[in-house]
Amino acid sequence: MKRRIIKIDEEKCTGCGLCAAACHEGAIEMVNGKAKLTREDYCDGLGDCLPACPADAIHFEEREAPAYDEAAVKAAKEKKDMSEKKHEHNHPGCPGSQMRTMHHETETEAPAASAKPVSRLGQWPCQIKLVPVNAPYFNGAKLLIAADCTAYAYANIHEEFMKDKITLIGCPKLDSVDYSEKLTAIIRDNDIKSVTVLRMEVPCCGGIEFMVKNALKESGKFIPWQVVTVGIDGNILDR
């Protein structure tokens, strides 16, 4: 049958994975670093994936395609939910994700002759996936939302960016999760003073910038924010 269905431009696709996360039917998967429409019968033609793509690589087209199989989509979702519940039952919470707040020495408390670097990580956990939406350390916090590669590319990240901030890290490509909804809740439900996005220059890192922008918009709040881009050579390219 001829119907409306999505088309993904592989040349434009940066592999950020946001479209796969936005596709509630599971029609899109990441294959060899690129988004692929792997199940045409799962695509309902509504296009939730289109606005999620920061590279404008997805569009509609009218062509011959299998009919949308709602029953198959429902069965696949149920199977996935059962698998996730089984995993949670077999792995009931990671001890390493226990929430905590850290206290670090200030410059006046640290020995004057010491040249040892001081950690500026202010809370645990720091992964966006693991951090709770409501935590006491969000009250009055300045947020640093960073792509995880920035910690390895930029040598002075602790002093220049993490100091006096609550740090959240993630990778839009490897995590394959759209964090927009969770970030929206964090910003909306807590007294956040400012947001700094620290990303790499690579195209797929645009995903984390897109998610934060969307979260700020959906939160309904007007909060000072900025985006800082780190080059793969470790230099700041834009702020």
N, CA, C and O of each residue as an XYZ file, in Angstrom:
956
protein
N       0.833     -1.188      0.000
C       0.000      0.000      0.000
C       0.878      1.253      0.000
O       2.011      1.226      0.480
N       0.353      2.331     -0.534
C       1.090      3.586     -0.578
C       0.632      4.457      0.592
O      -0.560      4.722      0.752
N       1.590      4.896      1.404
C       1.232      5.709      2.564
C       2.380      6.624      2.958
O       3.485      6.527      2.424
N       2.094      7.527      3.916
C       3.128      8.447      4.405
C       4.015      7.716      5.404
O       3.538      7.045      6.319
N       5.314      7.866      5.201
C       6.290      7.200      6.065
C       7.546      8.057      6.108
O       7.749      8.890      5.225
N       8.389      7.874      7.108
C       9.579      8.712      7.218
C      10.698      8.221      6.305
O      10.752      7.054      5.918
N      11.580      9.147      5.980
C      12.794      8.835      5.231
C      13.967      9.482      5.946
O      13.919     10.669      6.269
N      15.022      8.713      6.197
C      16.201      9.220      6.900
C      17.338      9.431      5.914
O      17.729      8.507      5.200
N      17.864     10.639      5.874
C      19.005     10.966      5.021
C      20.287     10.570      5.764
O      20.696     11.244      6.710
N      20.910      9.483      5.331
C      22.097      8.966      6.022
C      23.275      9.932      5.969
O      24.096      9.956      6.885
N      23.364     10.727      4.906
C      24.477     11.667      4.799
C      24.352     12.786      5.826
O      25.361     13.266      6.341
N      23.124     13.206      6.128
C      22.907     14.256      7.124
C      22.938     13.718      8.544
O      23.269     14.450      9.477
N      22.596     12.442      8.718
C      22.508     11.845     10.052
C      23.854     11.901     10.767
O      24.872     11.464     10.231
N      23.847     12.440     11.978
C      25.074     12.552     12.770
C      25.237     11.403     13.759
O      26.270     11.277     14.415
N      24.203     10.566     13.858
C      24.281      9.435     14.775
C      24.024      9.797     16.223
O      24.465      9.080     17.122
N      23.310     10.906     16.476
C      23.077     11.331     17.861
C      22.099     10.423     18.595
O      22.131     10.349     19.823
N      21.235      9.733     17.864
C      20.308      8.783     18.476
C      19.035      9.381     19.038
O      18.225      8.654     19.613
N      18.828     10.692     18.892
C      17.646     11.322     19.464
C      16.356     10.866     18.797
O      15.314     10.771     19.445
N      16.432     10.583     17.489
C      15.233     10.124     16.781
C      14.801      8.748     17.273
O      13.609      8.481     17.419
N      15.777      7.874     17.529
C      15.466      6.532     18.027
C      14.806      6.615     19.395
O      13.890      5.850     19.698
N      15.272      7.543     20.218
C      14.679      7.721     21.547
C      13.273      8.304     21.455
O      12.411      7.992     22.277
N      13.044      9.153     20.452
C      11.745      9.809     20.294
C      10.704      8.900     19.649
O       9.505      9.153     19.766
N      11.152      7.845     18.967
C      10.227      6.929     18.290
C       9.642      5.959     19.303
O      10.300      4.999     19.704
N       8.404      6.212     19.716
C       7.761      5.393     20.746
C       7.412      3.995     20.232
O       7.182      3.078     21.020
N       7.373      3.843     18.919
C       6.995      2.553     18.346
C       8.183      1.617     18.157
O       8.000      0.422     17.924
N       9.405      2.153     18.258
C      10.592      1.327     18.091
C      10.914      1.019     16.641
O      11.553      0.010     16.342
N      10.469      1.892     15.732
C      10.711      1.662     14.307
C      12.143      2.021     13.909
O      12.664      1.505     12.920
N      12.778      2.912     14.685
C      14.122      3.385     14.356
C      15.132      2.782     15.316
O      14.905      2.740     16.525
N      16.236      2.321     14.778
C      17.333      1.790     15.588
C      18.644      2.395     15.097
O      18.747      2.856     13.960
N      19.639      2.382     15.977
C      20.963      2.856     15.596
C      21.773      1.671     15.073
O      21.984      0.686     15.781
N      22.220      1.783     13.833
C      22.980      0.710     13.186
C      24.285      1.289     12.644
O      24.277      2.166     11.780
N      25.402      0.788     13.162
C      26.722      1.278     12.727
C      26.836      2.795     12.827
O      27.401      3.451     11.951
N      26.289      3.341     13.915
C      26.412      4.773     14.152
C      25.458      5.650     13.372
O      25.602      6.873     13.384
N      24.477      5.052     12.687
C      23.506      5.817     11.912
C      22.088      5.368     12.265
O      21.858      4.211     12.617
N      21.143      6.307     12.164
C      19.748      5.970     12.405
C      19.181      5.226     11.199
O      19.385      5.634     10.056
N      18.470      4.134     11.464
C      17.887      3.325     10.395
C      16.411      3.051     10.713
O      16.060      2.764     11.858
N      15.560      3.141      9.696
C      14.172      2.731      9.829
C      14.153      1.222      9.614
O      14.033      0.757      8.480
N      14.271      0.462     10.687
C      14.423     -0.991     10.581
C      13.095     -1.724     10.480
O      13.048     -2.848      9.981
N      12.011     -1.104     10.948
C      10.695     -1.733     10.875
C       9.691     -0.750     10.273
O       9.136      0.086     10.986
N       9.463     -0.847      8.992
C       8.517      0.051      8.334
C       7.103     -0.153      8.873
O       6.322      0.795      8.948
N       6.770     -1.409      9.255
C       5.428     -1.685      9.773
C       5.225     -1.136     11.183
O       4.102     -1.138     11.687
N       6.306     -0.660     11.834
C       6.200     -0.024     13.148
C       6.034      1.493     13.032
O       5.665      2.147     14.008
N       6.297      2.049     11.875
C       6.226      3.510     11.685
C       4.774      3.921     11.447
O       4.161      3.506     10.463
N       4.225      4.737     12.350
C       2.820      5.150     12.230
C       2.639      6.387     11.360
O       1.509      6.798     11.094
N       3.751      6.988     10.912
C       3.656      8.140     10.026
C       3.309      9.442     10.718
O       3.011     10.428     10.044
N       3.339      9.478     12.057
C       3.014     10.702     12.789
C       4.222     11.625     12.925
O       4.071     12.842     13.042
N       5.415     11.045     12.910
C       6.620     11.862     12.856
C       7.104     12.472     14.144
O       7.609     13.595     14.134
N       6.966     11.760     15.278
C       7.526     12.284     16.532
C       9.051     12.443     16.446
O       9.651     13.215     17.194
N       9.652     11.705     15.532
C      11.113     11.736     15.396
C      11.610     12.979     14.668
O      12.769     13.361     14.832
N      10.757     13.620     13.865
C      11.207     14.758     13.052
C      11.729     15.917     13.887
O      12.850     16.366     13.649
N      10.962     16.426     14.865
C      11.470     17.562     15.649
C      12.632     17.194     16.554
O      13.352     18.076     17.021
N      12.828     15.898     16.811
C      13.932     15.477     17.683
C      15.276     15.509     16.965
O      16.323     15.531     17.612
N      15.258     15.511     15.630
C      16.503     15.462     14.859
C      17.131     16.840     14.720
O      16.548     17.711     14.074
N      18.312     17.068     15.313
C      18.952     18.387     15.217
C      19.618     18.637     13.867
O      20.026     19.762     13.578
N      19.731     17.596     13.035
C      20.419     17.731     11.742
C      19.459     17.831     10.568
O      19.891     17.882      9.417
N      18.140     17.861     10.854
C      17.126     17.926      9.798
C      17.319     16.791      8.778
O      17.228     16.997      7.568
N      17.585     15.599      9.305
C      17.868     14.452      8.426
C      16.659     13.557      8.190
O      16.760     12.557      7.481
N      15.505     13.908      8.782
C      14.319     13.070      8.642
C      13.168     13.869      8.038
O      12.868     14.980      8.475
N      12.534     13.289      7.032
C      11.394     13.929      6.368
C      10.353     12.870      6.021
O      10.638     11.672      6.038
N       9.144     13.329      5.707
C       8.105     12.424      5.258
C       8.222     12.186      3.758
O       8.730     13.027      3.017
N       7.745     11.027      3.329
C       7.600     10.760      1.909
C       6.403      9.829      1.712
O       6.041      9.069      2.610
N       5.796      9.898      0.528
C       4.701      9.006      0.160
C       5.282      7.915     -0.716
O       5.824      8.192     -1.786
N       5.168      6.655     -0.257
C       5.696      5.545     -1.048
C       5.063      4.232     -0.619
O       4.337      4.162      0.373
N       5.355      3.201     -1.387
C       4.875      1.873     -1.041
C       5.555      1.391      0.245
O       6.780      1.428      0.362
N       4.757      0.946      1.189
C       5.289      0.463      2.468
C       4.259     -0.425      3.130
O       3.062     -0.287      2.877
N       4.713     -1.340      3.978
C       3.762     -2.184      4.712
C       2.859     -1.321      5.587
O       3.267     -0.252      6.040
N       1.639     -1.782      5.824
C       0.709     -1.053      6.684
C       1.237     -1.009      8.121
O       1.963     -1.902      8.558
N       0.864      0.035      8.835
C       1.251      0.159     10.240
C       0.600     -0.969     11.034
O      -0.619     -1.134     10.995
N       1.403     -1.739     11.749
C       0.922     -2.904     12.500
C       0.857     -2.552     13.983
O       1.818     -2.764     14.723
N      -0.269     -2.018     14.404
C      -0.421     -1.568     15.792
C      -0.281     -2.718     16.780
O       0.294     -2.552     17.855
N      -0.805     -3.881     16.414
C      -0.739     -5.040     17.303
C       0.705     -5.481     17.529
O       1.091     -5.820     18.648
N       1.497     -5.473     16.457
C       2.901     -5.872     16.577
C       3.681     -4.878     17.430
O       4.538     -5.271     18.221
N       3.383     -3.589     17.268
C       4.043     -2.555     18.066
C       3.709     -2.736     19.546
O       4.587     -2.643     20.404
N       2.438     -2.995     19.838
C       2.014     -3.192     21.222
C       2.700     -4.406     21.839
O       3.142     -4.367     22.988
N       2.782     -5.489     21.060
C       3.427     -6.708     21.560
C       4.903     -6.474     21.829
O       5.445     -6.967     22.818
N       5.560     -5.716     20.942
C       6.987     -5.415     21.110
C       7.217     -4.565     22.355
O       8.188     -4.771     23.083
N       6.317     -3.607     22.596
C       6.435     -2.753     23.783
C       6.278     -3.569     25.059
O       7.024     -3.385     26.021
N       5.296     -4.477     25.058
C       5.059     -5.313     26.237
C       6.261     -6.208     26.517
O       6.643     -6.408     27.670
N       6.851     -6.744     25.454
C       8.028     -7.592     25.601
C       9.198     -6.805     26.179
O       9.933     -7.299     27.033
N       9.360     -5.572     25.701
C      10.437     -4.717     26.191
C      10.218     -4.361     27.654
O      11.158     -4.378     28.448
N       8.966     -4.034     28.015
C       8.653     -3.685     29.405
C       8.923     -4.860     30.341
O       9.459     -4.681     31.435
N       8.551     -6.053     29.907
C       8.783     -7.244     30.724
C      10.266     -7.503     30.918
O      10.705     -7.906     31.996
N      11.041     -7.265     29.850
C      12.484     -7.464     29.921
C      13.120     -6.482     30.890
O      14.014     -6.847     31.653
N      12.655     -5.219     30.861
C      13.201     -4.199     31.756
C      12.828     -4.481     33.208
O      13.643     -4.285     34.110
N      11.596     -4.939     33.437
C      11.170     -5.265     34.798
C      11.963     -6.451     35.343
O      12.320     -6.481     36.520
N      12.234     -7.429     34.471
C      13.020     -8.587     34.879
C      14.430     -8.166     35.258
O      15.004     -8.661     36.228
N      14.983     -7.235     34.466
C      16.329     -6.740     34.753
C      16.361     -6.018     36.098
O      17.287     -6.198     36.890
N      15.326     -5.188     36.349
C      15.261     -4.451     37.613
C      15.110     -5.411     38.794
O      15.652     -5.165     39.871
N      14.372     -6.504     38.586
C      14.175     -7.483     39.655
C      15.479     -8.205     39.974
O      15.795     -8.459     41.136
N      16.232     -8.532     38.921
C      17.490     -9.253     39.110
C      18.625     -8.347     39.553
O      19.621     -8.813     40.105
N      18.471     -7.042     39.309
C      19.501     -6.087     39.705
C      18.830     -4.948     40.467
O      18.716     -3.839     39.945
N      18.389     -5.207     41.686
C      17.595     -4.240     42.457
C      18.393     -3.076     43.003
O      18.645     -2.988     44.204
N      18.790     -2.184     42.111
C      19.464     -0.969     42.559
C      20.957     -1.143     42.726
O      21.424     -2.074     43.381
N      21.692     -0.232     42.124
C      23.151     -0.290     42.209
C      23.624      0.476     43.441
O      23.268      1.643     43.604
N      24.421     -0.150     44.318
C      24.920      0.568     45.497
C      25.685      1.829     45.130
O      25.735      2.785     45.904
N      26.285      1.824     43.934
C      27.064      2.980     43.503
C      26.224      4.166     43.119
O      26.759      5.257     42.919
N      24.891      3.986     43.008
C      24.032      5.106     42.635
C      23.401      5.786     43.840
O      22.565      6.676     43.683
N      23.799      5.370     45.057
C      23.277      5.993     46.269
C      23.613      7.470     46.291
O      24.769      7.853     46.107
N      22.596      8.309     46.518
C      22.771      9.752     46.473
C      23.625     10.241     47.627
O      23.491      9.764     48.754
N      24.500     11.188     47.346
C      25.307     11.789     48.400
C      25.800     13.165     47.963
O      25.876     13.456     46.769
N      26.130     13.995     48.925
C      26.695     15.318     48.675
C      28.116     15.329     49.217
O      28.381     14.830     50.310
N      29.026     15.904     48.437
C      30.427     15.915     48.840
C      30.845     17.276     49.395
O      30.323     18.314     48.989
N      31.792     17.250     50.325
C      32.397     18.480     50.835
C      33.881     18.447     50.493
O      34.590     17.502     50.839
N      34.344     19.496     49.805
C      35.745     19.579     49.415
C      36.422     20.719     50.161
O      35.777     21.682     50.578
N      37.714     20.593     50.319
C      38.484     21.675     50.940
C      38.412     22.930     50.084
O      38.472     22.859     48.856
N      38.285     24.067     50.732
C      38.359     25.328     50.011
C      39.826     25.708     49.886
O      40.703     25.059     50.456
N      40.077     26.777     49.125
C      41.462     27.211     48.940
C      42.117     27.565     50.285
O      43.309     27.329     50.480
N      41.315     28.140     51.221
C      41.886     28.542     52.506
C      42.135     27.345     53.409
O      43.018     27.384     54.266
N      41.348     26.261     53.217
C      41.525     25.073     54.046
C      42.663     24.197     53.550
O      43.290     23.484     54.334
N      42.933     24.250     52.240
C      43.959     23.394     51.662
C      45.342     23.934     52.014
O      45.521     25.150     52.089
N      46.326     23.055     52.232
C      47.693     23.505     52.524
C      48.218     24.391     51.411
O      48.069     24.067     50.232
N      48.827     25.498     51.774
C      49.282     26.477     50.786
C      50.316     25.899     49.844
O      50.353     26.257     48.667
N      51.156     25.009     50.345
C      52.232     24.483     49.511
C      51.783     23.324     48.632
O      52.548     22.839     47.798
N      50.536     22.877     48.820
C      50.063     21.714     48.073
C      49.658     22.108     46.658
O      48.948     23.092     46.453
N      50.121     21.324     45.685
C      49.759     21.556     44.290
C      48.811     20.471     43.799
O      48.520     20.380     42.606
N      48.333     19.652     44.726
C      47.445     18.559     44.356
C      46.105     19.110     43.880
O      45.493     19.914     44.583
N      45.629     18.694     42.695
C      44.329     19.171     42.202
C      43.207     18.757     43.148
O      43.262     17.698     43.773
N      42.200     19.601     43.242
C      41.060     19.347     44.122
C      39.835     19.027     43.276
O      39.525     19.752     42.330
N      39.140     17.952     43.608
C      37.916     17.601     42.894
C      36.828     18.628     43.179
O      36.650     19.051     44.321
N      36.103     19.025     42.143
C      35.012     19.972     42.302
C      33.647     19.323     42.059
O      32.638     20.016     41.926
N      33.623     17.993     42.002
C      32.344     17.305     41.852
C      31.559     17.469     43.141
O      32.002     17.033     44.203
N      30.391     18.096     43.049
C      29.651     18.459     44.250
C      28.601     17.477     44.706
O      28.027     17.656     45.780
N      28.323     16.420     43.911
C      27.271     15.488     44.290
C      27.477     14.147     43.590
O      28.256     14.031     42.643
N      26.770     13.154     44.074
C      26.767     11.830     43.458
C      25.347     11.265     43.539
O      24.688     11.419     44.567
N      24.856     10.609     42.465
C      25.522     10.358     41.187
C      25.553     11.603     40.315
O      24.910     12.609     40.613
N      26.318     11.513     39.227
C      26.401     12.650     38.312
C      25.880     12.304     36.910
O      25.651     13.208     36.105
N      25.689     11.018     36.605
C      25.116     10.634     35.316
C      23.655     11.072     35.254
O      22.900     10.852     36.201
N      23.257     11.689     34.145
C      21.866     12.141     33.990
C      20.909     10.972     34.175
O      19.833     11.125     34.754
N      21.303      9.819     33.686
C      20.448      8.637     33.766
C      20.182      8.228     35.214
O      19.111      7.699     35.512
N      21.128      8.460     36.110
C      21.030      7.981     37.487
C      20.579      9.034     38.492
O      20.047      8.694     39.549
N      20.787     10.301     38.172
C      20.508     11.349     39.154
C      19.002     11.447     39.414
O      18.219     11.379     38.466
N      18.574     11.607     40.680
C      17.146     11.767     40.984
C      16.651     13.142     40.531
O      17.411     14.109     40.504
N      15.376     13.210     40.180
C      14.814     14.480     39.717
C      14.752     15.499     40.851
O      15.050     16.678     40.660
N      14.367     15.031     42.023
C      14.289     15.918     43.190
C      15.367     15.529     44.193
O      15.295     14.465     44.808
N      16.350     16.379     44.354
C      17.436     16.130     45.297
C      17.751     17.448     45.997
O      17.639     18.508     45.382
N      18.140     17.405     47.262
C      18.396     18.644     48.010
C      19.478     19.513     47.380
O      19.451     20.735     47.525
N      20.438     18.889     46.674
C      21.519     19.701     46.107
C      21.082     20.518     44.888
O      21.847     21.349     44.398
N      19.855     20.289     44.391
C      19.342     21.101     43.285
C      18.804     22.450     43.767
O      18.606     23.358     42.960
N      18.571     22.585     45.055
C      18.009     23.822     45.594
C      19.017     24.963     45.486
O      20.048     24.962     46.158
N      18.707     25.926     44.638
C      19.603     27.066     44.423
C      20.840     26.732     43.609
O      21.832     27.459     43.660
N      20.791     25.640     42.859
C      21.981     25.166     42.148
C      22.215     25.869     40.807
O      21.290     26.294     40.115
N      23.488     25.965     40.490
C      23.914     26.314     39.139
C      24.255     24.989     38.465
O      25.128     24.259     38.935
N      23.576     24.677     37.375
C      23.769     23.386     36.720
C      24.844     23.445     35.638
O      24.908     24.384     34.845
N      25.686     22.412     35.632
C      26.591     22.175     34.515
C      26.133     20.876     33.880
O      26.212     19.817     34.502
N      25.657     20.949     32.653
C      25.227     19.758     31.924
C      26.255     19.512     30.835
O      26.323     20.251     29.853
N      27.053     18.470     31.015
C      28.231     18.273     30.166
C      28.202     16.952     29.423
O      27.793     15.926     29.966
N      28.640     16.991     28.174
C      28.889     15.750     27.442
C      30.084     15.074     28.104
O      31.073     15.737     28.417
N      30.004     13.762     28.320
C      31.035     13.123     29.139
C      32.447     13.218     28.557
O      33.420     13.168     29.309
N      32.579     13.353     27.240
C      33.916     13.456     26.642
C      34.630     14.747     27.018
O      35.857     14.823     26.950
N      33.861     15.768     27.418
C      34.495     17.054     27.746
C      35.444     16.926     28.929
O      36.423     17.667     29.030
N      35.152     15.980     29.832
C      36.015     15.802     31.006
C      37.404     15.310     30.619
O      38.375     15.548     31.337
N      37.494     14.626     29.486
C      38.780     14.113     29.022
C      39.458     15.081     28.059
O      40.684     15.105     27.958
N      38.667     15.872     27.359
C      39.233     16.796     26.375
C      39.719     18.099     27.013
O      40.732     18.658     26.592
N      38.988     18.587     28.041
C      39.346     19.879     28.622
C      39.986     19.681     29.986
O      39.331     19.240     30.930
N      41.258     20.008     30.083
C      42.056     19.683     31.272
C      41.598     20.398     32.534
O      41.706     19.846     33.629
N      41.085     21.622     32.397
C      40.763     22.421     33.583
C      39.266     22.423     33.894
O      38.741     23.396     34.437
N      38.592     21.346     33.554
C      37.131     21.316     33.693
C      36.690     21.474     35.142
O      35.665     22.107     35.394
N      37.421     20.924     36.097
C      37.013     21.009     37.502
C      37.012     22.450     38.004
O      36.038     22.904     38.605
N      38.096     23.160     37.756
C      38.215     24.522     38.272
C      37.392     25.526     37.476
O      36.797     26.441     38.045
N      37.362     25.352     36.160
C      36.728     26.367     35.316
C      35.233     26.172     35.137
O      34.504     27.144     34.942
N      34.764     24.930     35.201
C      33.351     24.680     34.929
C      32.596     23.996     36.068
O      31.449     24.352     36.335
N      33.215     23.018     36.750
C      32.501     22.255     37.768
C      32.445     22.938     39.125
O      31.534     22.679     39.910
N      33.405     23.805     39.409
C      33.483     24.464     40.704
C      32.198     25.241     41.005
O      31.748     26.050     40.193
N      31.615     24.987     42.176
C      30.401     25.657     42.652
C      29.166     25.342     41.821
O      28.185     26.084     41.866
N      29.205     24.248     41.063
C      28.054     23.841     40.267
C      27.679     22.389     40.575
O      28.477     21.621     41.112
N      26.451     22.041     40.221
C      26.010     20.651     40.245
C      26.214     20.101     38.836
O      25.670     20.636     37.870
N      26.990     19.043     38.726
C      27.396     18.528     37.420
C      26.574     17.310     37.007
O      26.470     16.332     37.748
N      25.995     17.388     35.815
C      25.269     16.266     35.222
C      25.937     15.926     33.902
O      26.178     16.814     33.085
N      26.241     14.646     33.681
C      26.924     14.253     32.451
C      26.137     13.184     31.704
O      25.381     12.411     32.294
N      26.335     13.163     30.392
C      25.678     12.162     29.566
C      26.215     12.222     28.151
O      26.928     13.156     27.785
N      25.867     11.218     27.355
C      26.269     11.187     25.953
C      25.046     10.882     25.105
O      24.497      9.784     25.201
N      24.601     11.826     24.274
C      23.395     11.613     23.477
C      23.530     10.490     22.455
O      22.530      9.936     21.999
N      24.756     10.158     22.099
C      24.955      9.101     21.099
C      25.031      7.723     21.746
O      24.359      6.792     21.302
N      25.836      7.587     22.784
C      26.022      6.278     23.394
C      24.882      5.904     24.336
O      24.551      4.726     24.465
N      24.278      6.889     24.993
C      23.178      6.591     25.907
C      21.900      6.217     25.155
O      21.077      5.449     25.652
N      21.746      6.779     23.932
C      20.549      6.521     23.112
C      19.263      6.794     23.893
O      18.285      6.057     23.772
N      19.276      7.852     24.690
C      18.112      8.241     25.486
C      17.892      9.734     25.319
O      18.840     10.519     25.347
N      16.629     10.121     25.144
C      16.308     11.539     25.099
C      16.071     12.010     26.532
O      15.064     11.663     27.149
N      17.005     12.803     27.053
C      16.921     13.260     28.435
C      16.075     14.522     28.602
O      16.005     15.080     29.697
N      15.432     14.975     27.523
C      14.684     16.230     27.587
C      13.644     16.226     28.696
O      13.518     17.203     29.434
N      12.897     15.133     28.819
C      11.823     15.066     29.808
C      12.383     15.121     31.230
O      11.834     15.811     32.089
N      13.469     14.398     31.475
C      14.047     14.387     32.819
C      14.670     15.737     33.155
O      14.516     16.232     34.272
N      15.363     16.326     32.207
C      15.965     17.632     32.442
C      14.889     18.696     32.642
O      15.058     19.617     33.442
N      13.782     18.564     31.911
C      12.660     19.491     32.091
C      12.160     19.431     33.526
O      11.930     20.468     34.149
N      11.990     18.221     34.054
C      11.502     18.051     35.420
C      12.483     18.623     36.438
O      12.072     19.244     37.419
N      13.777     18.416     36.209
C      14.784     18.944     37.138
C      14.737     20.466     37.180
O      14.785     21.068     38.252
N      14.643     21.079     36.009
C      14.626     22.543     35.932
C      13.305     23.102     36.436
O      13.279     24.111     37.141
N      12.215     22.448     36.077
C      10.880     22.934     36.455
C      10.608     22.793     37.950
O      10.017     23.684     38.559
N      11.032     21.687     38.541
C      10.637     21.371     39.918
C      11.666     21.783     40.968
O      11.468     21.525     42.155
N      12.741     22.407     40.558
C      13.764     22.828     41.511
C      14.146     24.287     41.274
O      13.874     24.853     40.215
N      14.780     24.878     42.279
C      15.201     26.276     42.189
C      16.576     26.349     41.521
O      17.597     26.516     42.187
N      16.579     26.220     40.190
C      17.824     26.252     39.411
C      18.159     27.696     39.048
O      17.320     28.417     38.508
N      19.389     28.115     39.347
C      19.774     29.505     39.135
C      20.327     29.771     37.727
O      20.118     30.849     37.170
N      21.026     28.796     37.162
C      21.592     28.967     35.829
C      21.938     27.603     35.248
O      22.042     26.614     35.973
N      22.116     27.564     33.935
C      22.468     26.314     33.249
C      23.615     26.579     32.283
O      23.544     27.487     31.455
N      24.665     25.783     32.396
C      25.775     25.824     31.441
C      25.846     24.485     30.735
O      25.903     23.435     31.375
N      25.844     24.531     29.411
C      25.980     23.315     28.608
C      27.413     23.250     28.098
O      27.889     24.183     27.450
N      28.097     22.158     28.388
C      29.468     21.960     27.927
C      29.464     20.787     26.961
O      29.211     19.649     27.359
N      29.745     21.061     25.690
C      29.679     20.037     24.662
C      30.956     19.996     23.842
O      31.756     20.931     23.874
N      31.143     18.908     23.107
C      32.266     18.790     22.192
C      31.881     19.366     20.831
O      30.704     19.597     20.557
N      32.878     19.594     19.987
C      32.617     20.170     18.675
C      31.992     19.183     17.691
O      31.459     19.600     16.663
N      32.048     17.879     17.987
C      31.546     16.869     17.056
C      30.036     17.002     16.894
O      29.350     17.354     17.853
N      29.496     16.728     15.690
C      28.066     16.940     15.410
C      27.120     16.196     16.341
O      26.088     16.741     16.733
N      27.458     14.945     16.707
C      26.540     14.179     17.548
C      26.348     14.819     18.917
O      25.354     14.555     19.594
N      27.294     15.658     19.328
C      27.195     16.317     20.630
C      26.134     17.413     20.612
O      25.751     17.943     21.655
N      25.664     17.745     19.406
C      24.565     18.710     19.320
C      23.315     18.181     19.987
O      22.412     18.944     20.330
N      23.264     16.861     20.170
C      22.104     16.254     20.813
C      21.902     16.736     22.232
O      20.770     16.986     22.646
N      22.983     16.872     22.987
C      22.845     17.296     24.382
C      22.444     18.770     24.460
O      21.702     19.170     25.357
N      22.936     19.568     23.522
C      22.525     20.974     23.462
C      21.039     21.070     23.131
O      20.314     21.864     23.731
N      20.587     20.257     22.171
C      19.179     20.243     21.770
C      18.282     19.862     22.947
O      17.244     20.485     23.171
N      18.693     18.825     23.705
C      17.886     18.357     24.829
C      17.755     19.424     25.913
O      16.680     19.607     26.486
N      18.857     20.129     26.191
C      18.812     21.168     27.221
C      17.943     22.341     26.768
O      17.154     22.869     27.551
N      18.086     22.741     25.524
C      17.255     23.830     24.997
C      15.781     23.471     25.091
O      14.955     24.293     25.487
N      15.461     22.239     24.725
C      14.078     21.785     24.780
C      13.578     21.761     26.229
O      12.441     22.143     26.507
N      14.437     21.308     27.146
C      14.059     21.249     28.558
C      13.802     22.646     29.127
O      12.844     22.852     29.872
N      14.656     23.594     28.774
C      14.473     24.969     29.236
C      13.159     25.540     28.716
O      12.441     26.233     29.437
N      12.859     25.246     27.473
C      11.621     25.739     26.865
C      10.406     25.125     27.543
O       9.456     25.827     27.888
N      10.442     23.801     27.734
C       9.289     23.105     28.304
C       9.104     23.394     29.797
O       8.000     23.244     30.321
N      10.167     23.802     30.480
C      10.063     24.074     31.920
C       9.218     25.312     32.205
O       8.662     25.455     33.294
N       9.124     26.205     31.218
C       8.359     27.431     31.405
C       9.085     28.482     32.222
O       8.499     29.499     32.592
N      10.372     28.243     32.509
C      11.144     29.185     33.304
C      12.122     29.968     32.427
O      12.560     29.489     31.381
N      12.455     31.177     32.873
C      13.458     31.986     32.202
C      14.714     31.988     33.068
O      14.799     32.713     34.059
N      15.679     31.174     32.682
C      16.889     30.969     33.473
C      18.111     31.313     32.619
O      18.170     30.907     31.459
N      19.080     32.043     33.154
C      20.301     32.327     32.392
C      20.982     31.016     31.976
O      21.140     30.107     32.791
N      21.383     30.928     30.708
C      22.044     29.716     30.250
C      23.044     30.063     29.150
O      22.940     31.098     28.491
N      24.015     29.167     28.971
C      25.019     29.356     27.930
C      25.498     28.003     27.432
O      25.384     26.990     28.122
N      26.035     28.008     26.219
C      26.611     26.804     25.626
C      28.086     27.062     25.367
O      28.448     28.061     24.746
N      28.937     26.159     25.844
C      30.379     26.255     25.627
C      30.816     25.024     24.832
O      30.496     23.892     25.194
N      31.551     25.262     23.745
C      31.988     24.167     22.872
C      33.485     23.926     23.021
O      34.292     24.850     22.917
N      33.838     22.667     23.267
C      35.238     22.265     23.421
C      35.690     21.543     22.157
O      34.998     20.657     21.657
N      36.846     21.925     21.648
C      37.412     21.260     20.478
C      38.060     19.941     20.868
O      38.404     19.731     22.031
N      38.226     19.059     19.900
C      38.850     17.766     20.216
C      40.330     17.937     20.579
O      40.964     17.012     21.087
N      40.874     19.138     20.312
C      42.262     19.402     20.722
C      42.333     19.961     22.136
O      43.418     20.281     22.623
N      41.190     20.080     22.797
C      41.178     20.549     24.181
C      41.039     22.027     24.375
O      41.114     22.514     25.503
N      40.836     22.761     23.293
C      40.679     24.218     23.392
C      39.207     24.597     23.370
O      38.386     23.873     22.806
N      38.864     25.742     23.989
C      37.506     26.270     23.930
C      37.319     26.940     22.581
O      38.066     27.853     22.229
N      36.317     26.488     21.818
C      36.065     27.044     20.495
C      35.028     28.145     20.527
O      35.090     29.097     19.748
N      34.073     28.010     21.435
C      32.980     28.999     21.461
C      32.359     29.006     22.840
O      32.178     27.955     23.455
N      32.031     30.194     23.327
C      31.312     30.304     24.608
C      30.425     31.531     24.603
O      29.738     31.800     25.588
